Amino acid sequence: MFTWRRRAEDRRSGQPLRYRGTVTSLVGLGEDATQLNAAVAVEVVQGLAPSVNVALPPGVTVNQVSGPLVADWDTPRPGMLRVTFIEPVGTSAAFTVLGEVRAPAAAAVTVPLLRLPEAEREMGGLAVEVLGAGEITDRRAVALDPADPSDLGGIVSGRQSPSMLAFRFKPAPGGEARSLQVQVSRYATQSVLVANVDEARYQALVAEDGKVLVRARYAVRNNRRNLMAAALPPGATLWSAAVAGRPVRPGRSPEGALLVPLEKGRSRDDLPPFAVELVYIARLAPWDDSGDARVVLPALDLPVSRTGLVLHYSPRFRVTPEPGAFRVEPYVDPFSVALRHADGSSFDRPAPPPPPAEVPAPDESDKAAAAMQDLAQKFRTADGGRTVAGVLPVDVPFPEFGPSVFLASELTPETTPPVLEIEYRRQRGH
């Protein structure tokens, strides 16, 4: 079954087209190009609109035109964009236009404006912002009134930029003159602290068989970084890691470096340094009667302002540091408070030689062993025999054995491992 009726001709198709338009544009003045984003709305007052012509400023390249009723768009001639609808519009239609134009990075800039030259009344607004380090120092507007960006709505209301200026169109026919010229001043960009190592302190114990035990502590300031990468020397084994006194389990990067989580400061003025500690063991070639050794320290992905190293070695050898990044100096305490104890003392100050130990009497030794056994038994039964899962806060004192030498250096670049080269020689009688 089917029904039919006589087709009624739409009388509006024979009427002259009259419409009103609204153009709201957001223009971003970049150093290389100016970005243009415009929302166009058409309200048909009389007749039908199969398409709408949009006037383009000189040099504007249209990248995209989108809208629910848009069928096609083209540029029949320079300076003109024609937007064709799926079917003739008799009420209203809306679409967006994305484009760009090359403009000078500074000096006087003519802001590109999209116009509806055939509209009997053109309304809307314009927002201009500077992309990058710069500001608008002067402006000259024709047929534009200053406005607040939030009043323009649409694509402009959600933008927040300290360099943004907004204008509202004075109601006028689309063919009337309307323009905006601005003076843009560009500034050199200033780097902002993201993360930095104020001071790095190392304790290294080099044994005659080539084993090297290293305790590294870093005073880190951070306001944006999540992780710090530390590349240990080849073949090194990590023993423990801690951040601000709390043990952590570092991750691994695809290149094999340790990824240590960092704390963050709340603002630029609130960046107290905190300590990052790594303890690892590495291997060198066993020492002969004389020779050279090369101690390689971790390479960080952060710059280090100053570095101190306390090197402990066997008392049967005499060690002479070679000229290089490190220089021999009298020992000084760390400059950063993050690398000191609560009482202000330093963790890596070389300890004086201990006094000779007194041999306890046999009965006193037995009492001490019994007391230690009793303490161990209480520890086992104190928590009901339960075990603790996770990382345990183990703090093993660094074995300060043998003579030591203090070395210092400044300004270690990121991803560059500090290297100490030494010459050793066995002393006579050992």
C-alpha positions in Angstrom: 0.0 0.0 0.0 1.2 3.5 -0.6 -0.2 7.0 -0.4 0.5 10.2 -2.3 -0.2 13.9 -2.2 0.5 16.8 -4.5 3.9 18.4 -3.8 3.7 21.9 -2.4 6.3 24.3 -3.6 8.2 26.2 -0.8 7.6 29.8 -1.6 10.7 30.7 0.3 12.9 29.3 -2.4 11.8 32.2 -4.7 12.3 34.9 -2.1 15.6 36.9 -1.8 17.9 35.5 0.9 18.2 37.6 4.0 20.1 36.3 7.1 21.9 37.5 10.2 25.2 36.1 11.3 27.3 35.7 14.4 31.1 35.1 14.3 33.0 34.3 17.5 36.8 33.9 16.8 39.7 32.9 19.0 43.1 33.9 17.5 46.4 32.7 18.9 49.4 34.8 17.9 52.4 32.4 17.8 56.0 33.0 16.9 55.8 31.2 13.6 52.1 31.2 12.7 48.8 32.6 13.9 46.1 30.0 14.8 42.5 30.8 14.0 39.4 29.1 15.4 36.0 30.6 14.6 32.4 29.6 15.4 29.9 30.8 12.8 26.1 30.8 13.3 23.6 31.8 10.6 20.0 32.8 11.3 17.9 32.9 8.1 15.2 35.6 8.1 13.9 35.3 4.6 14.3 32.7 1.8 16.5 29.6 1.8 20.3 29.4 2.2 21.8 26.6 0.2 25.3 27.9 1.0 27.0 30.7 2.9 30.0 32.8 1.8 32.7 33.7 4.4 35.3 36.4 3.7 38.8 35.4 4.6 41.6 37.7 5.5 44.7 37.7 3.1 47.0 34.8 3.7 44.6 32.6 5.7 44.7 28.9 5.0 41.5 27.0 5.9 42.3 23.6 7.4 38.9 22.3 8.4 35.2 23.2 8.3 32.8 21.1 10.4 29.2 21.2 11.4 26.1 19.0 11.5 24.6 20.5 8.3 27.8 21.0 6.4 28.0 19.0 3.1 31.1 20.5 1.5 33.3 23.6 1.5 35.7 25.1 -1.0 37.5 28.4 -1.8 36.2 29.5 -5.3 38.5 32.4 -5.3 41.2 33.9 -3.0 39.7 35.5 0.1 36.4 33.7 -0.1 35.2 30.5 1.6 31.9 28.9 0.5 30.2 26.5 2.8 27.5 24.3 1.3 24.7 22.7 3.4 23.2 19.3 3.0 19.9 20.9 2.2 18.8 24.6 1.9 18.6 26.1 5.4 15.4 28.0 6.2 16.0 28.5 10.0 19.5 28.4 11.4 22.8 26.6 11.0 26.2 26.6 12.7 29.7 25.5 11.8 33.3 26.0 12.9 36.3 27.0 10.8 39.9 26.2 11.7 42.7 27.9 9.9 46.1 29.5 10.2 48.1 32.3 8.7 51.8 33.3 8.9 52.3 36.5 10.8 55.2 38.4 12.2 56.3 37.2 15.7 56.6 40.7 17.0 55.8 44.3 16.0 52.4 45.3 14.6 50.1 42.5 13.8 46.8 42.7 11.9 44.5 40.2 13.6 42.7 38.0 11.0 38.9 38.3 11.1 36.3 36.1 9.4 33.4 38.1 8.0 30.0 37.4 6.6 29.8 40.0 3.9 26.2 39.1 2.8 24.7 39.2 6.3 22.4 42.1 6.9 23.5 42.2 10.5 26.8 40.8 11.8 27.4 40.2 15.5 29.8 38.2 17.6 33.2 38.7 19.3 36.9 38.2 19.1 39.5 37.0 21.6 43.3 37.4 21.0 46.0 35.8 23.0 49.8 35.6 22.7 51.2 32.1 22.5 54.6 31.8 24.3 56.5 34.4 26.2 55.1 37.8 25.2 52.3 40.3 25.7 50.1 42.8 23.8 51.4 46.3 24.5 49.1 48.3 22.2 45.9 47.9 20.2 43.9 49.8 17.6 40.3 48.6 17.1 37.6 49.6 14.5 33.9 48.7 15.2 35.0 46.6 18.2 34.1 47.2 21.9 36.3 45.9 24.7 34.7 42.9 26.5 35.4 40.2 29.1 36.4 36.8 27.6 33.9 35.0 29.6 31.1 37.0 28.0 31.8 35.7 24.6 31.0 32.1 25.5 31.6 29.1 23.3 35.2 28.5 22.3 36.4 31.5 24.3 34.8 31.1 27.7 36.9 28.0 28.6 40.3 29.7 27.8 42.4 31.2 30.6 45.3 33.2 29.4 46.9 36.2 31.1 47.7 37.8 27.7 44.2 37.5 26.3 42.2 40.5 25.0 38.5 40.2 24.1 36.3 42.4 22.0 32.6 42.4 21.0 31.4 43.3 17.6 29.3 46.4 17.2 26.1 45.4 15.4 26.6 46.3 11.7 26.1 44.9 8.2 28.7 42.4 7.2 30.1 44.7 4.6 31.1 47.4 7.1 34.7 48.0 8.0 35.9 46.1 11.0 39.6 45.5 12.0 42.0 45.1 14.9 45.7 45.8 15.0 47.9 44.9 18.0 51.5 45.5 19.0 53.2 42.3 20.3 56.3 42.3 22.4 58.2 39.0 22.8 60.5 38.1 25.7 63.3 35.6 26.1 62.1 32.5 27.9 63.4 31.9 31.4 64.1 28.4 32.6 62.2 27.3 35.7 63.7 24.9 38.2 62.2 21.5 37.8 64.6 19.4 39.8 68.2 19.8 40.9 70.7 18.1 43.2 72.2 20.7 45.5 74.9 18.4 46.9 76.0 14.8 46.4 78.1 13.1 49.1 79.7 9.7 48.6 81.4 7.2 50.9 83.4 4.5 49.1 85.3 1.6 50.6 87.7 0.0 48.2 89.0 -3.5 49.1 92.2 -5.1 47.9 90.2 -7.8 46.1 88.5 -5.2 43.9 85.1 -4.9 45.7 83.8 -1.4 46.2 81.1 -0.5 48.6 79.5 2.9 47.9 77.0 4.9 49.9 75.6 7.8 47.9 73.4 10.5 49.3 71.9 13.3 47.3 70.2 16.6 48.5 67.4 17.0 45.9 65.1 19.9 45.3 62.1 19.1 43.1 58.8 20.7 42.1 57.7 18.8 39.0 59.7 15.6 38.5 58.2 12.2 39.5 61.3 10.1 39.1 65.1 10.5 39.2 67.2 8.1 37.0 70.5 6.9 38.5 72.7 4.7 36.3 75.0 2.6 38.4 78.4 1.5 37.2 78.3 -1.7 35.0 78.0 -4.8 37.1 77.0 -3.0 40.3 74.4 -4.5 42.6 72.0 -2.3 44.5 71.7 -3.1 48.3 69.2 -0.5 49.5 67.5 2.8 48.5 65.7 5.4 50.6 64.0 8.8 50.0 63.7 11.2 52.8 64.5 8.5 55.3 61.9 6.0 54.0 63.0 2.9 52.1 61.8 2.5 48.5 62.0 0.0 45.7 63.3 1.7 42.6 62.1 0.7 39.2 64.1 0.1 36.1 64.2 2.1 32.9 64.6 0.4 29.5 68.2 1.4 29.5 68.7 -0.3 32.9 69.0 2.8 35.1 67.3 3.0 38.5 64.1 5.0 38.7 63.8 6.5 42.2 60.5 8.2 43.1 60.9 11.8 44.3 59.0 14.1 46.6 57.5 17.4 45.2 57.4 20.9 46.7 54.0 22.7 46.6 55.4 25.9 45.0 58.5 27.6 43.7 59.2 29.0 47.1 58.5 25.8 49.0 61.3 23.5 47.8 63.1 22.1 50.9 65.8 19.7 50.0 65.3 16.0 50.9 67.8 13.2 50.9 68.0 10.3 48.4 70.2 7.5 49.5 71.6 4.6 47.4 73.9 1.8 48.7 75.4 -0.5 46.2 78.5 -2.7 45.6 80.6 -2.8 42.5 83.7 -4.7 41.4 87.1 -3.5 40.2 90.2 -5.5 39.2 92.1 -6.9 42.3 95.0 -4.7 43.4 98.5 -5.8 42.8 101.6 -4.3 44.4 101.1 -1.2 42.3 98.8 0.1 39.6 95.9 2.4 38.7 92.2 2.1 39.6 89.2 3.9 38.3 86.2 4.4 40.6 83.0 5.3 38.7 80.1 6.8 40.6 76.4 6.8 39.5 75.3 9.0 36.6 72.1 11.0 37.4 69.7 12.6 35.0 69.9 15.8 37.1 72.7 18.3 37.4 74.7 18.3 40.6 75.9 21.6 42.1 78.7 20.2 44.3 80.1 16.8 45.2 82.1 15.4 48.1 83.7 12.0 48.3 85.3 10.2 51.3 87.4 7.3 50.0 88.5 4.6 52.4 91.2 2.1 51.3 93.4 -0.6 52.8 96.1 0.6 55.3 98.6 -1.7 53.5 98.5 0.6 50.4 99.3 4.2 49.7 96.8 5.9 47.4 97.4 9.0 45.3 94.4 10.6 43.5 95.1 11.5 39.8 94.3 15.0 38.5 90.8 15.2 37.1 87.3 16.2 38.1 88.1 15.7 41.8 90.6 17.5 43.9 91.9 16.7 47.4 90.7 19.0 50.1 90.5 19.0 53.9 87.3 17.4 55.1 84.2 19.7 55.3 80.7 18.8 56.5 77.9 18.8 53.9 76.5 22.2 53.1 72.9 20.9 52.7 70.9 20.3 55.9 69.3 17.3 54.2 72.6 15.4 54.4 73.1 16.0 58.1 71.7 14.3 61.2 69.2 16.0 63.5 72.0 17.3 65.8 73.8 18.8 62.8 76.5 16.2 62.6 77.6 14.7 59.3 77.0 11.1 58.4 80.3 10.7 56.5 82.8 12.4 58.8 85.7 10.1 59.1 85.7 8.5 62.6 88.8 8.6 64.8 90.5 5.3 65.3 88.7 3.4 68.0 90.5 2.7 71.3 91.7 -0.8 72.0 88.9 -3.0 73.0 89.0 -4.5 76.5 88.7 -8.2 76.7 85.8 -9.0 79.0 86.2 -11.5 81.8 84.9 -15.0 81.1 81.9 -14.6 83.4 81.0 -11.1 82.0 81.2 -12.5 78.4 78.8 -15.3 79.4 76.4 -12.7 80.9 76.5 -10.6 77.8 75.7 -13.6 75.5 72.8 -14.6 77.8 71.4 -11.1 77.7 71.6 -11.0 73.9 69.9 -14.4 73.6 67.1 -13.2 75.9 66.7 -10.1 73.8 66.4 -12.1 70.6 63.8 -14.4 72.2 61.7 -11.4 73.2 61.9 -10.0 69.7 60.6 -13.3 68.3 57.6 -13.5 70.6 56.7 -9.8 70.8 54.7 -9.8 67.6 53.1 -13.2 67.9 55.5 -14.8 65.4 54.2 -12.8 62.5 56.4 -11.5 59.7 56.4 -8.1 58.1 55.9 -7.9 54.4 57.4 -5.2 52.2 60.6 -3.1 52.4 62.2 -3.1 55.8 63.8 0.1 57.0 67.3 -1.4 57.5 70.1 1.2 58.2 73.4 -0.5 58.3 76.3 1.7 59.4 78.9 2.2 56.7 82.2 0.3 57.6 84.7 3.1 58.0 87.8 0.9 57.7 91.3 2.1 57.0 92.7 5.5 56.1 90.6 7.9 54.1 91.0 10.9 51.8 88.4 13.6 51.1 87.9 14.9 47.5 85.5 17.5 46.1 84.2 18.8 42.8 81.6 21.2 41.4 79.0 21.4 38.6 78.6 17.8 37.4 76.4 17.8 34.3 73.4 15.5 34.0 73.9 12.0 32.7 77.6 12.4 33.3 79.1 9.9 35.9 81.7 11.3 38.3 85.0 9.4 37.9 87.9 9.2 40.3 91.2 7.8 39.1 93.8 6.8 41.7 97.2 5.3 41.8 98.0 2.8 44.5 101.2 1.3 45.7 101.8 -1.3 48.4 103.8 0.0 51.4 107.0 -1.7 52.5 106.6 -4.3 55.2 103.0 -5.2 54.2 
